[in-house]
Amino acid sequence: HVQLVESGGGLVQPGGSLRLSCAASGFTFADSYMKWYRQAPGKEREFVSGIGSDGSTLYVNSVKGRFTISRDNAKNMVYLQMNSLKPEDTAMYFCSFRRNFIDVWGQGTQVTVS
């Protein structure tokens, strides 16, 4: 069955780095546009970054120059390297893709910058 499993979150000081990972299974990963979202307490879930099957990338303005999305199609993995972290990056981070017009989500991984 279709599954996304995020990992790599944690507590980090401002200016620090984390690398999030998302393990995908149950669908044709290499053909899928993969995305990272985040949701802070009391706020709506927001798009952070996306990567196409061709490796093209997209970032929300607030993370440009600090975050890097990548993928490994051989391993069915998508990553989010987060550098120069700020307290405002604190959120639950989710991996996602759209299948048959429906967004599929992982369970999320918590990132706390403090």
C-alpha positions in Angstrom: 0.0 0.0 0.0 1.0 3.6 -0.4 3.1 4.9 2.4 5.3 7.9 3.3 7.4 7.8 6.4 9.3 10.9 7.5 12.3 10.9 9.9 15.1 13.2 10.9 13.4 15.8 13.0 14.5 16.9 16.4 15.5 19.8 18.6 18.2 22.1 17.3 19.6 25.5 18.2 19.1 28.5 16.0 21.7 28.5 13.2 21.9 24.7 13.3 21.0 22.1 10.6 18.8 19.1 10.2 18.2 16.7 7.4 14.8 15.3 7.0 14.1 12.1 5.1 11.0 10.6 3.6 10.8 6.9 2.6 8.2 6.3 0.0 6.6 3.0 -1.0 3.6 1.5 -2.9 3.7 3.8 -5.9 5.8 4.9 -8.8 8.1 7.2 -6.9 10.3 8.2 -9.8 7.4 9.6 -11.7 6.0 11.5 -8.8 6.3 15.2 -7.8 7.3 15.1 -4.2 6.7 17.9 -1.7 7.5 19.0 1.8 5.0 20.9 3.9 5.1 22.2 7.5 2.5 23.1 10.1 3.3 25.2 13.1 0.9 25.2 16.1 -2.1 27.3 15.5 -1.2 27.8 11.8 -2.2 26.4 8.5 -0.1 23.8 6.8 2.2 25.5 4.3 4.1 24.4 1.3 7.9 24.4 1.9 9.5 22.8 -1.2 8.8 20.5 -4.1 10.9 18.4 -6.5 9.9 17.0 -9.8 10.7 13.8 -11.5 13.2 15.7 -13.6 14.9 17.1 -10.5 13.4 20.6 -10.8 12.9 22.3 -7.5 10.6 24.9 -5.9 10.9 26.6 -2.6 8.8 29.0 -0.5 10.5 32.3 -0.3 11.1 32.0 3.5 13.5 29.0 3.0 15.3 29.9 -0.2 19.0 29.7 0.2 18.7 27.8 3.5 16.8 24.6 2.6 17.7 22.1 -0.2 15.3 19.4 -1.4 16.7 16.3 -3.2 15.6 12.8 -4.2 17.1 9.4 -4.7 14.9 7.5 -7.1 16.9 4.3 -6.6 16.0 4.3 -2.9 12.5 5.9 -3.2 13.7 8.7 -0.8 13.2 12.4 -0.7 15.2 14.6 1.5 15.1 18.1 2.9 18.4 19.6 4.1 17.7 22.5 6.4 20.5 24.9 7.3 20.6 28.2 9.2 17.5 27.1 11.0 15.4 29.8 12.7 12.9 29.6 15.5 10.2 30.3 13.0 11.1 27.1 11.2 9.6 25.2 14.2 6.8 23.0 12.9 5.7 19.5 12.1 7.1 18.6 8.7 5.2 16.4 6.3 6.2 14.6 3.1 3.5 14.5 0.4 2.5 13.7 -3.1 -0.7 13.8 -5.1 -2.2 10.6 -6.4 -5.5 10.6 -8.4 -6.2 14.2 -7.4 -5.8 13.3 -3.7 -2.9 14.4 -1.5 -1.2 11.6 0.3 0.6 12.5 3.6 3.1 10.9 5.9 2.8 11.1 9.7 5.2 14.0 10.0 8.4 14.7 11.9 8.7 17.4 14.5 11.4 20.1 14.1 12.0 22.4 17.0 14.4 25.3 16.8 15.1 26.8 20.2 
